């Protein structure tokens, strides 16, 4: 798939991403993957969810963006470390995972285009 663009800054957040819609793809996430500097995963949910995330078998830190139905950032988790668990505070329709540092230009309230 193509880029993810921050509409506020007009800058590219990611050059490519994979959409994860199935339960298996969501459960696997970035486990056992190689660190790719301009790539991420987008998890899509039919309704807003507040689902805990785990970093089991992900061997590098990542940034996570939680988006609502309009693809507005409602929460950001930066530097999510390997072999840890995170429980988000907000519900999200989309979750974007990428290598740590790629989301430094993003802030809560920004809208992403993809």
C-alpha positions in Angstrom: 0.0 0.0 0.0 1.0 3.6 -0.3 2.0 6.4 2.1 0.5 7.5 5.4 0.4 11.3 5.4 -0.1 13.7 8.4 -2.7 16.2 7.1 -1.6 18.9 9.6 2.1 18.9 8.7 1.6 17.6 5.1 4.6 15.2 5.9 4.8 11.5 5.2 4.7 9.4 8.4 5.2 6.1 6.5 6.2 5.2 3.0 4.4 1.9 3.0 2.2 -0.2 5.3 0.2 -3.5 5.5 -3.4 -3.5 6.5 -4.2 -6.2 9.1 -7.9 -7.0 9.2 -7.9 -10.7 10.1 -7.7 -12.0 13.7 -4.5 -13.9 12.8 -2.8 -10.9 11.3 -3.7 -8.8 14.3 -2.5 -11.4 16.7 0.8 -11.7 14.9 1.5 -8.0 14.4 5.2 -7.4 14.1 6.3 -10.6 15.9 9.4 -12.2 14.4 9.7 -9.4 11.8 12.8 -7.4 10.8 13.1 -3.8 11.6 12.0 -1.8 8.4 12.6 1.9 8.8 9.7 3.2 6.6 7.1 0.5 7.0 4.3 -0.1 9.4 1.1 -2.1 10.1 -2.4 -0.7 10.3 -4.9 -2.7 12.3 -8.5 -1.9 11.3 -11.5 -2.6 13.6 -15.2 -2.4 12.7 -16.0 -0.6 16.0 -13.9 1.3 18.5 -11.9 -1.0 20.7 -9.5 -0.6 23.7 -7.3 -3.7 23.2 -4.1 -4.3 25.2 -1.0 -4.7 23.0 2.0 -7.0 23.6 5.5 -6.8 22.4 6.2 -10.5 22.7 8.8 -11.6 20.1 9.2 -8.1 18.7 12.9 -7.3 19.1 13.0 -3.5 18.6 11.1 -0.6 20.1 8.1 0.8 18.2 5.7 3.7 18.2 1.9 3.2 18.2 -0.8 5.6 17.0 -4.4 5.0 18.0 -6.9 6.6 15.6 -10.7 7.1 15.7 -13.1 6.5 12.8 -12.0 9.8 11.1 -8.4 8.7 11.4 -7.7 11.3 14.0 -5.0 10.5 16.5 -6.5 9.9 20.0 -3.5 8.5 21.7 0.2 7.9 21.1 2.5 5.4 22.7 6.2 6.1 21.8 9.1 3.8 22.5 7.0 0.7 23.2 9.8 -1.7 24.3 10.2 -5.4 23.5 8.7 -7.9 25.8 6.3 -5.4 27.5 2.5 -4.9 27.5 0.5 -1.7 27.1 -3.1 -1.0 27.8 -4.4 2.1 25.9 -6.5 4.6 27.6 -8.7 5.4 24.5 -10.8 3.3 22.2 -9.6 3.2 18.5 -10.9 2.1 15.1 -7.3 2.0 13.8 -4.0 1.2 15.3 -0.7 2.1 13.5 2.5 0.4 14.5 5.9 1.4 13.2 9.6 1.6 14.3 10.3 4.0 17.1 10.9 7.6 16.0 8.7 7.6 12.9 5.9 9.4 14.7 7.9 12.3 16.2 6.0 14.9 14.0 2.6 13.5 15.1 0.4 14.8 18.0 -3.0 13.9 19.4 -5.6 15.5 17.2 -3.7 15.2 13.9 -5.6 13.4 11.1 -3.7 10.8 9.0 -4.5 10.1 5.4 -4.1 6.5 4.0 
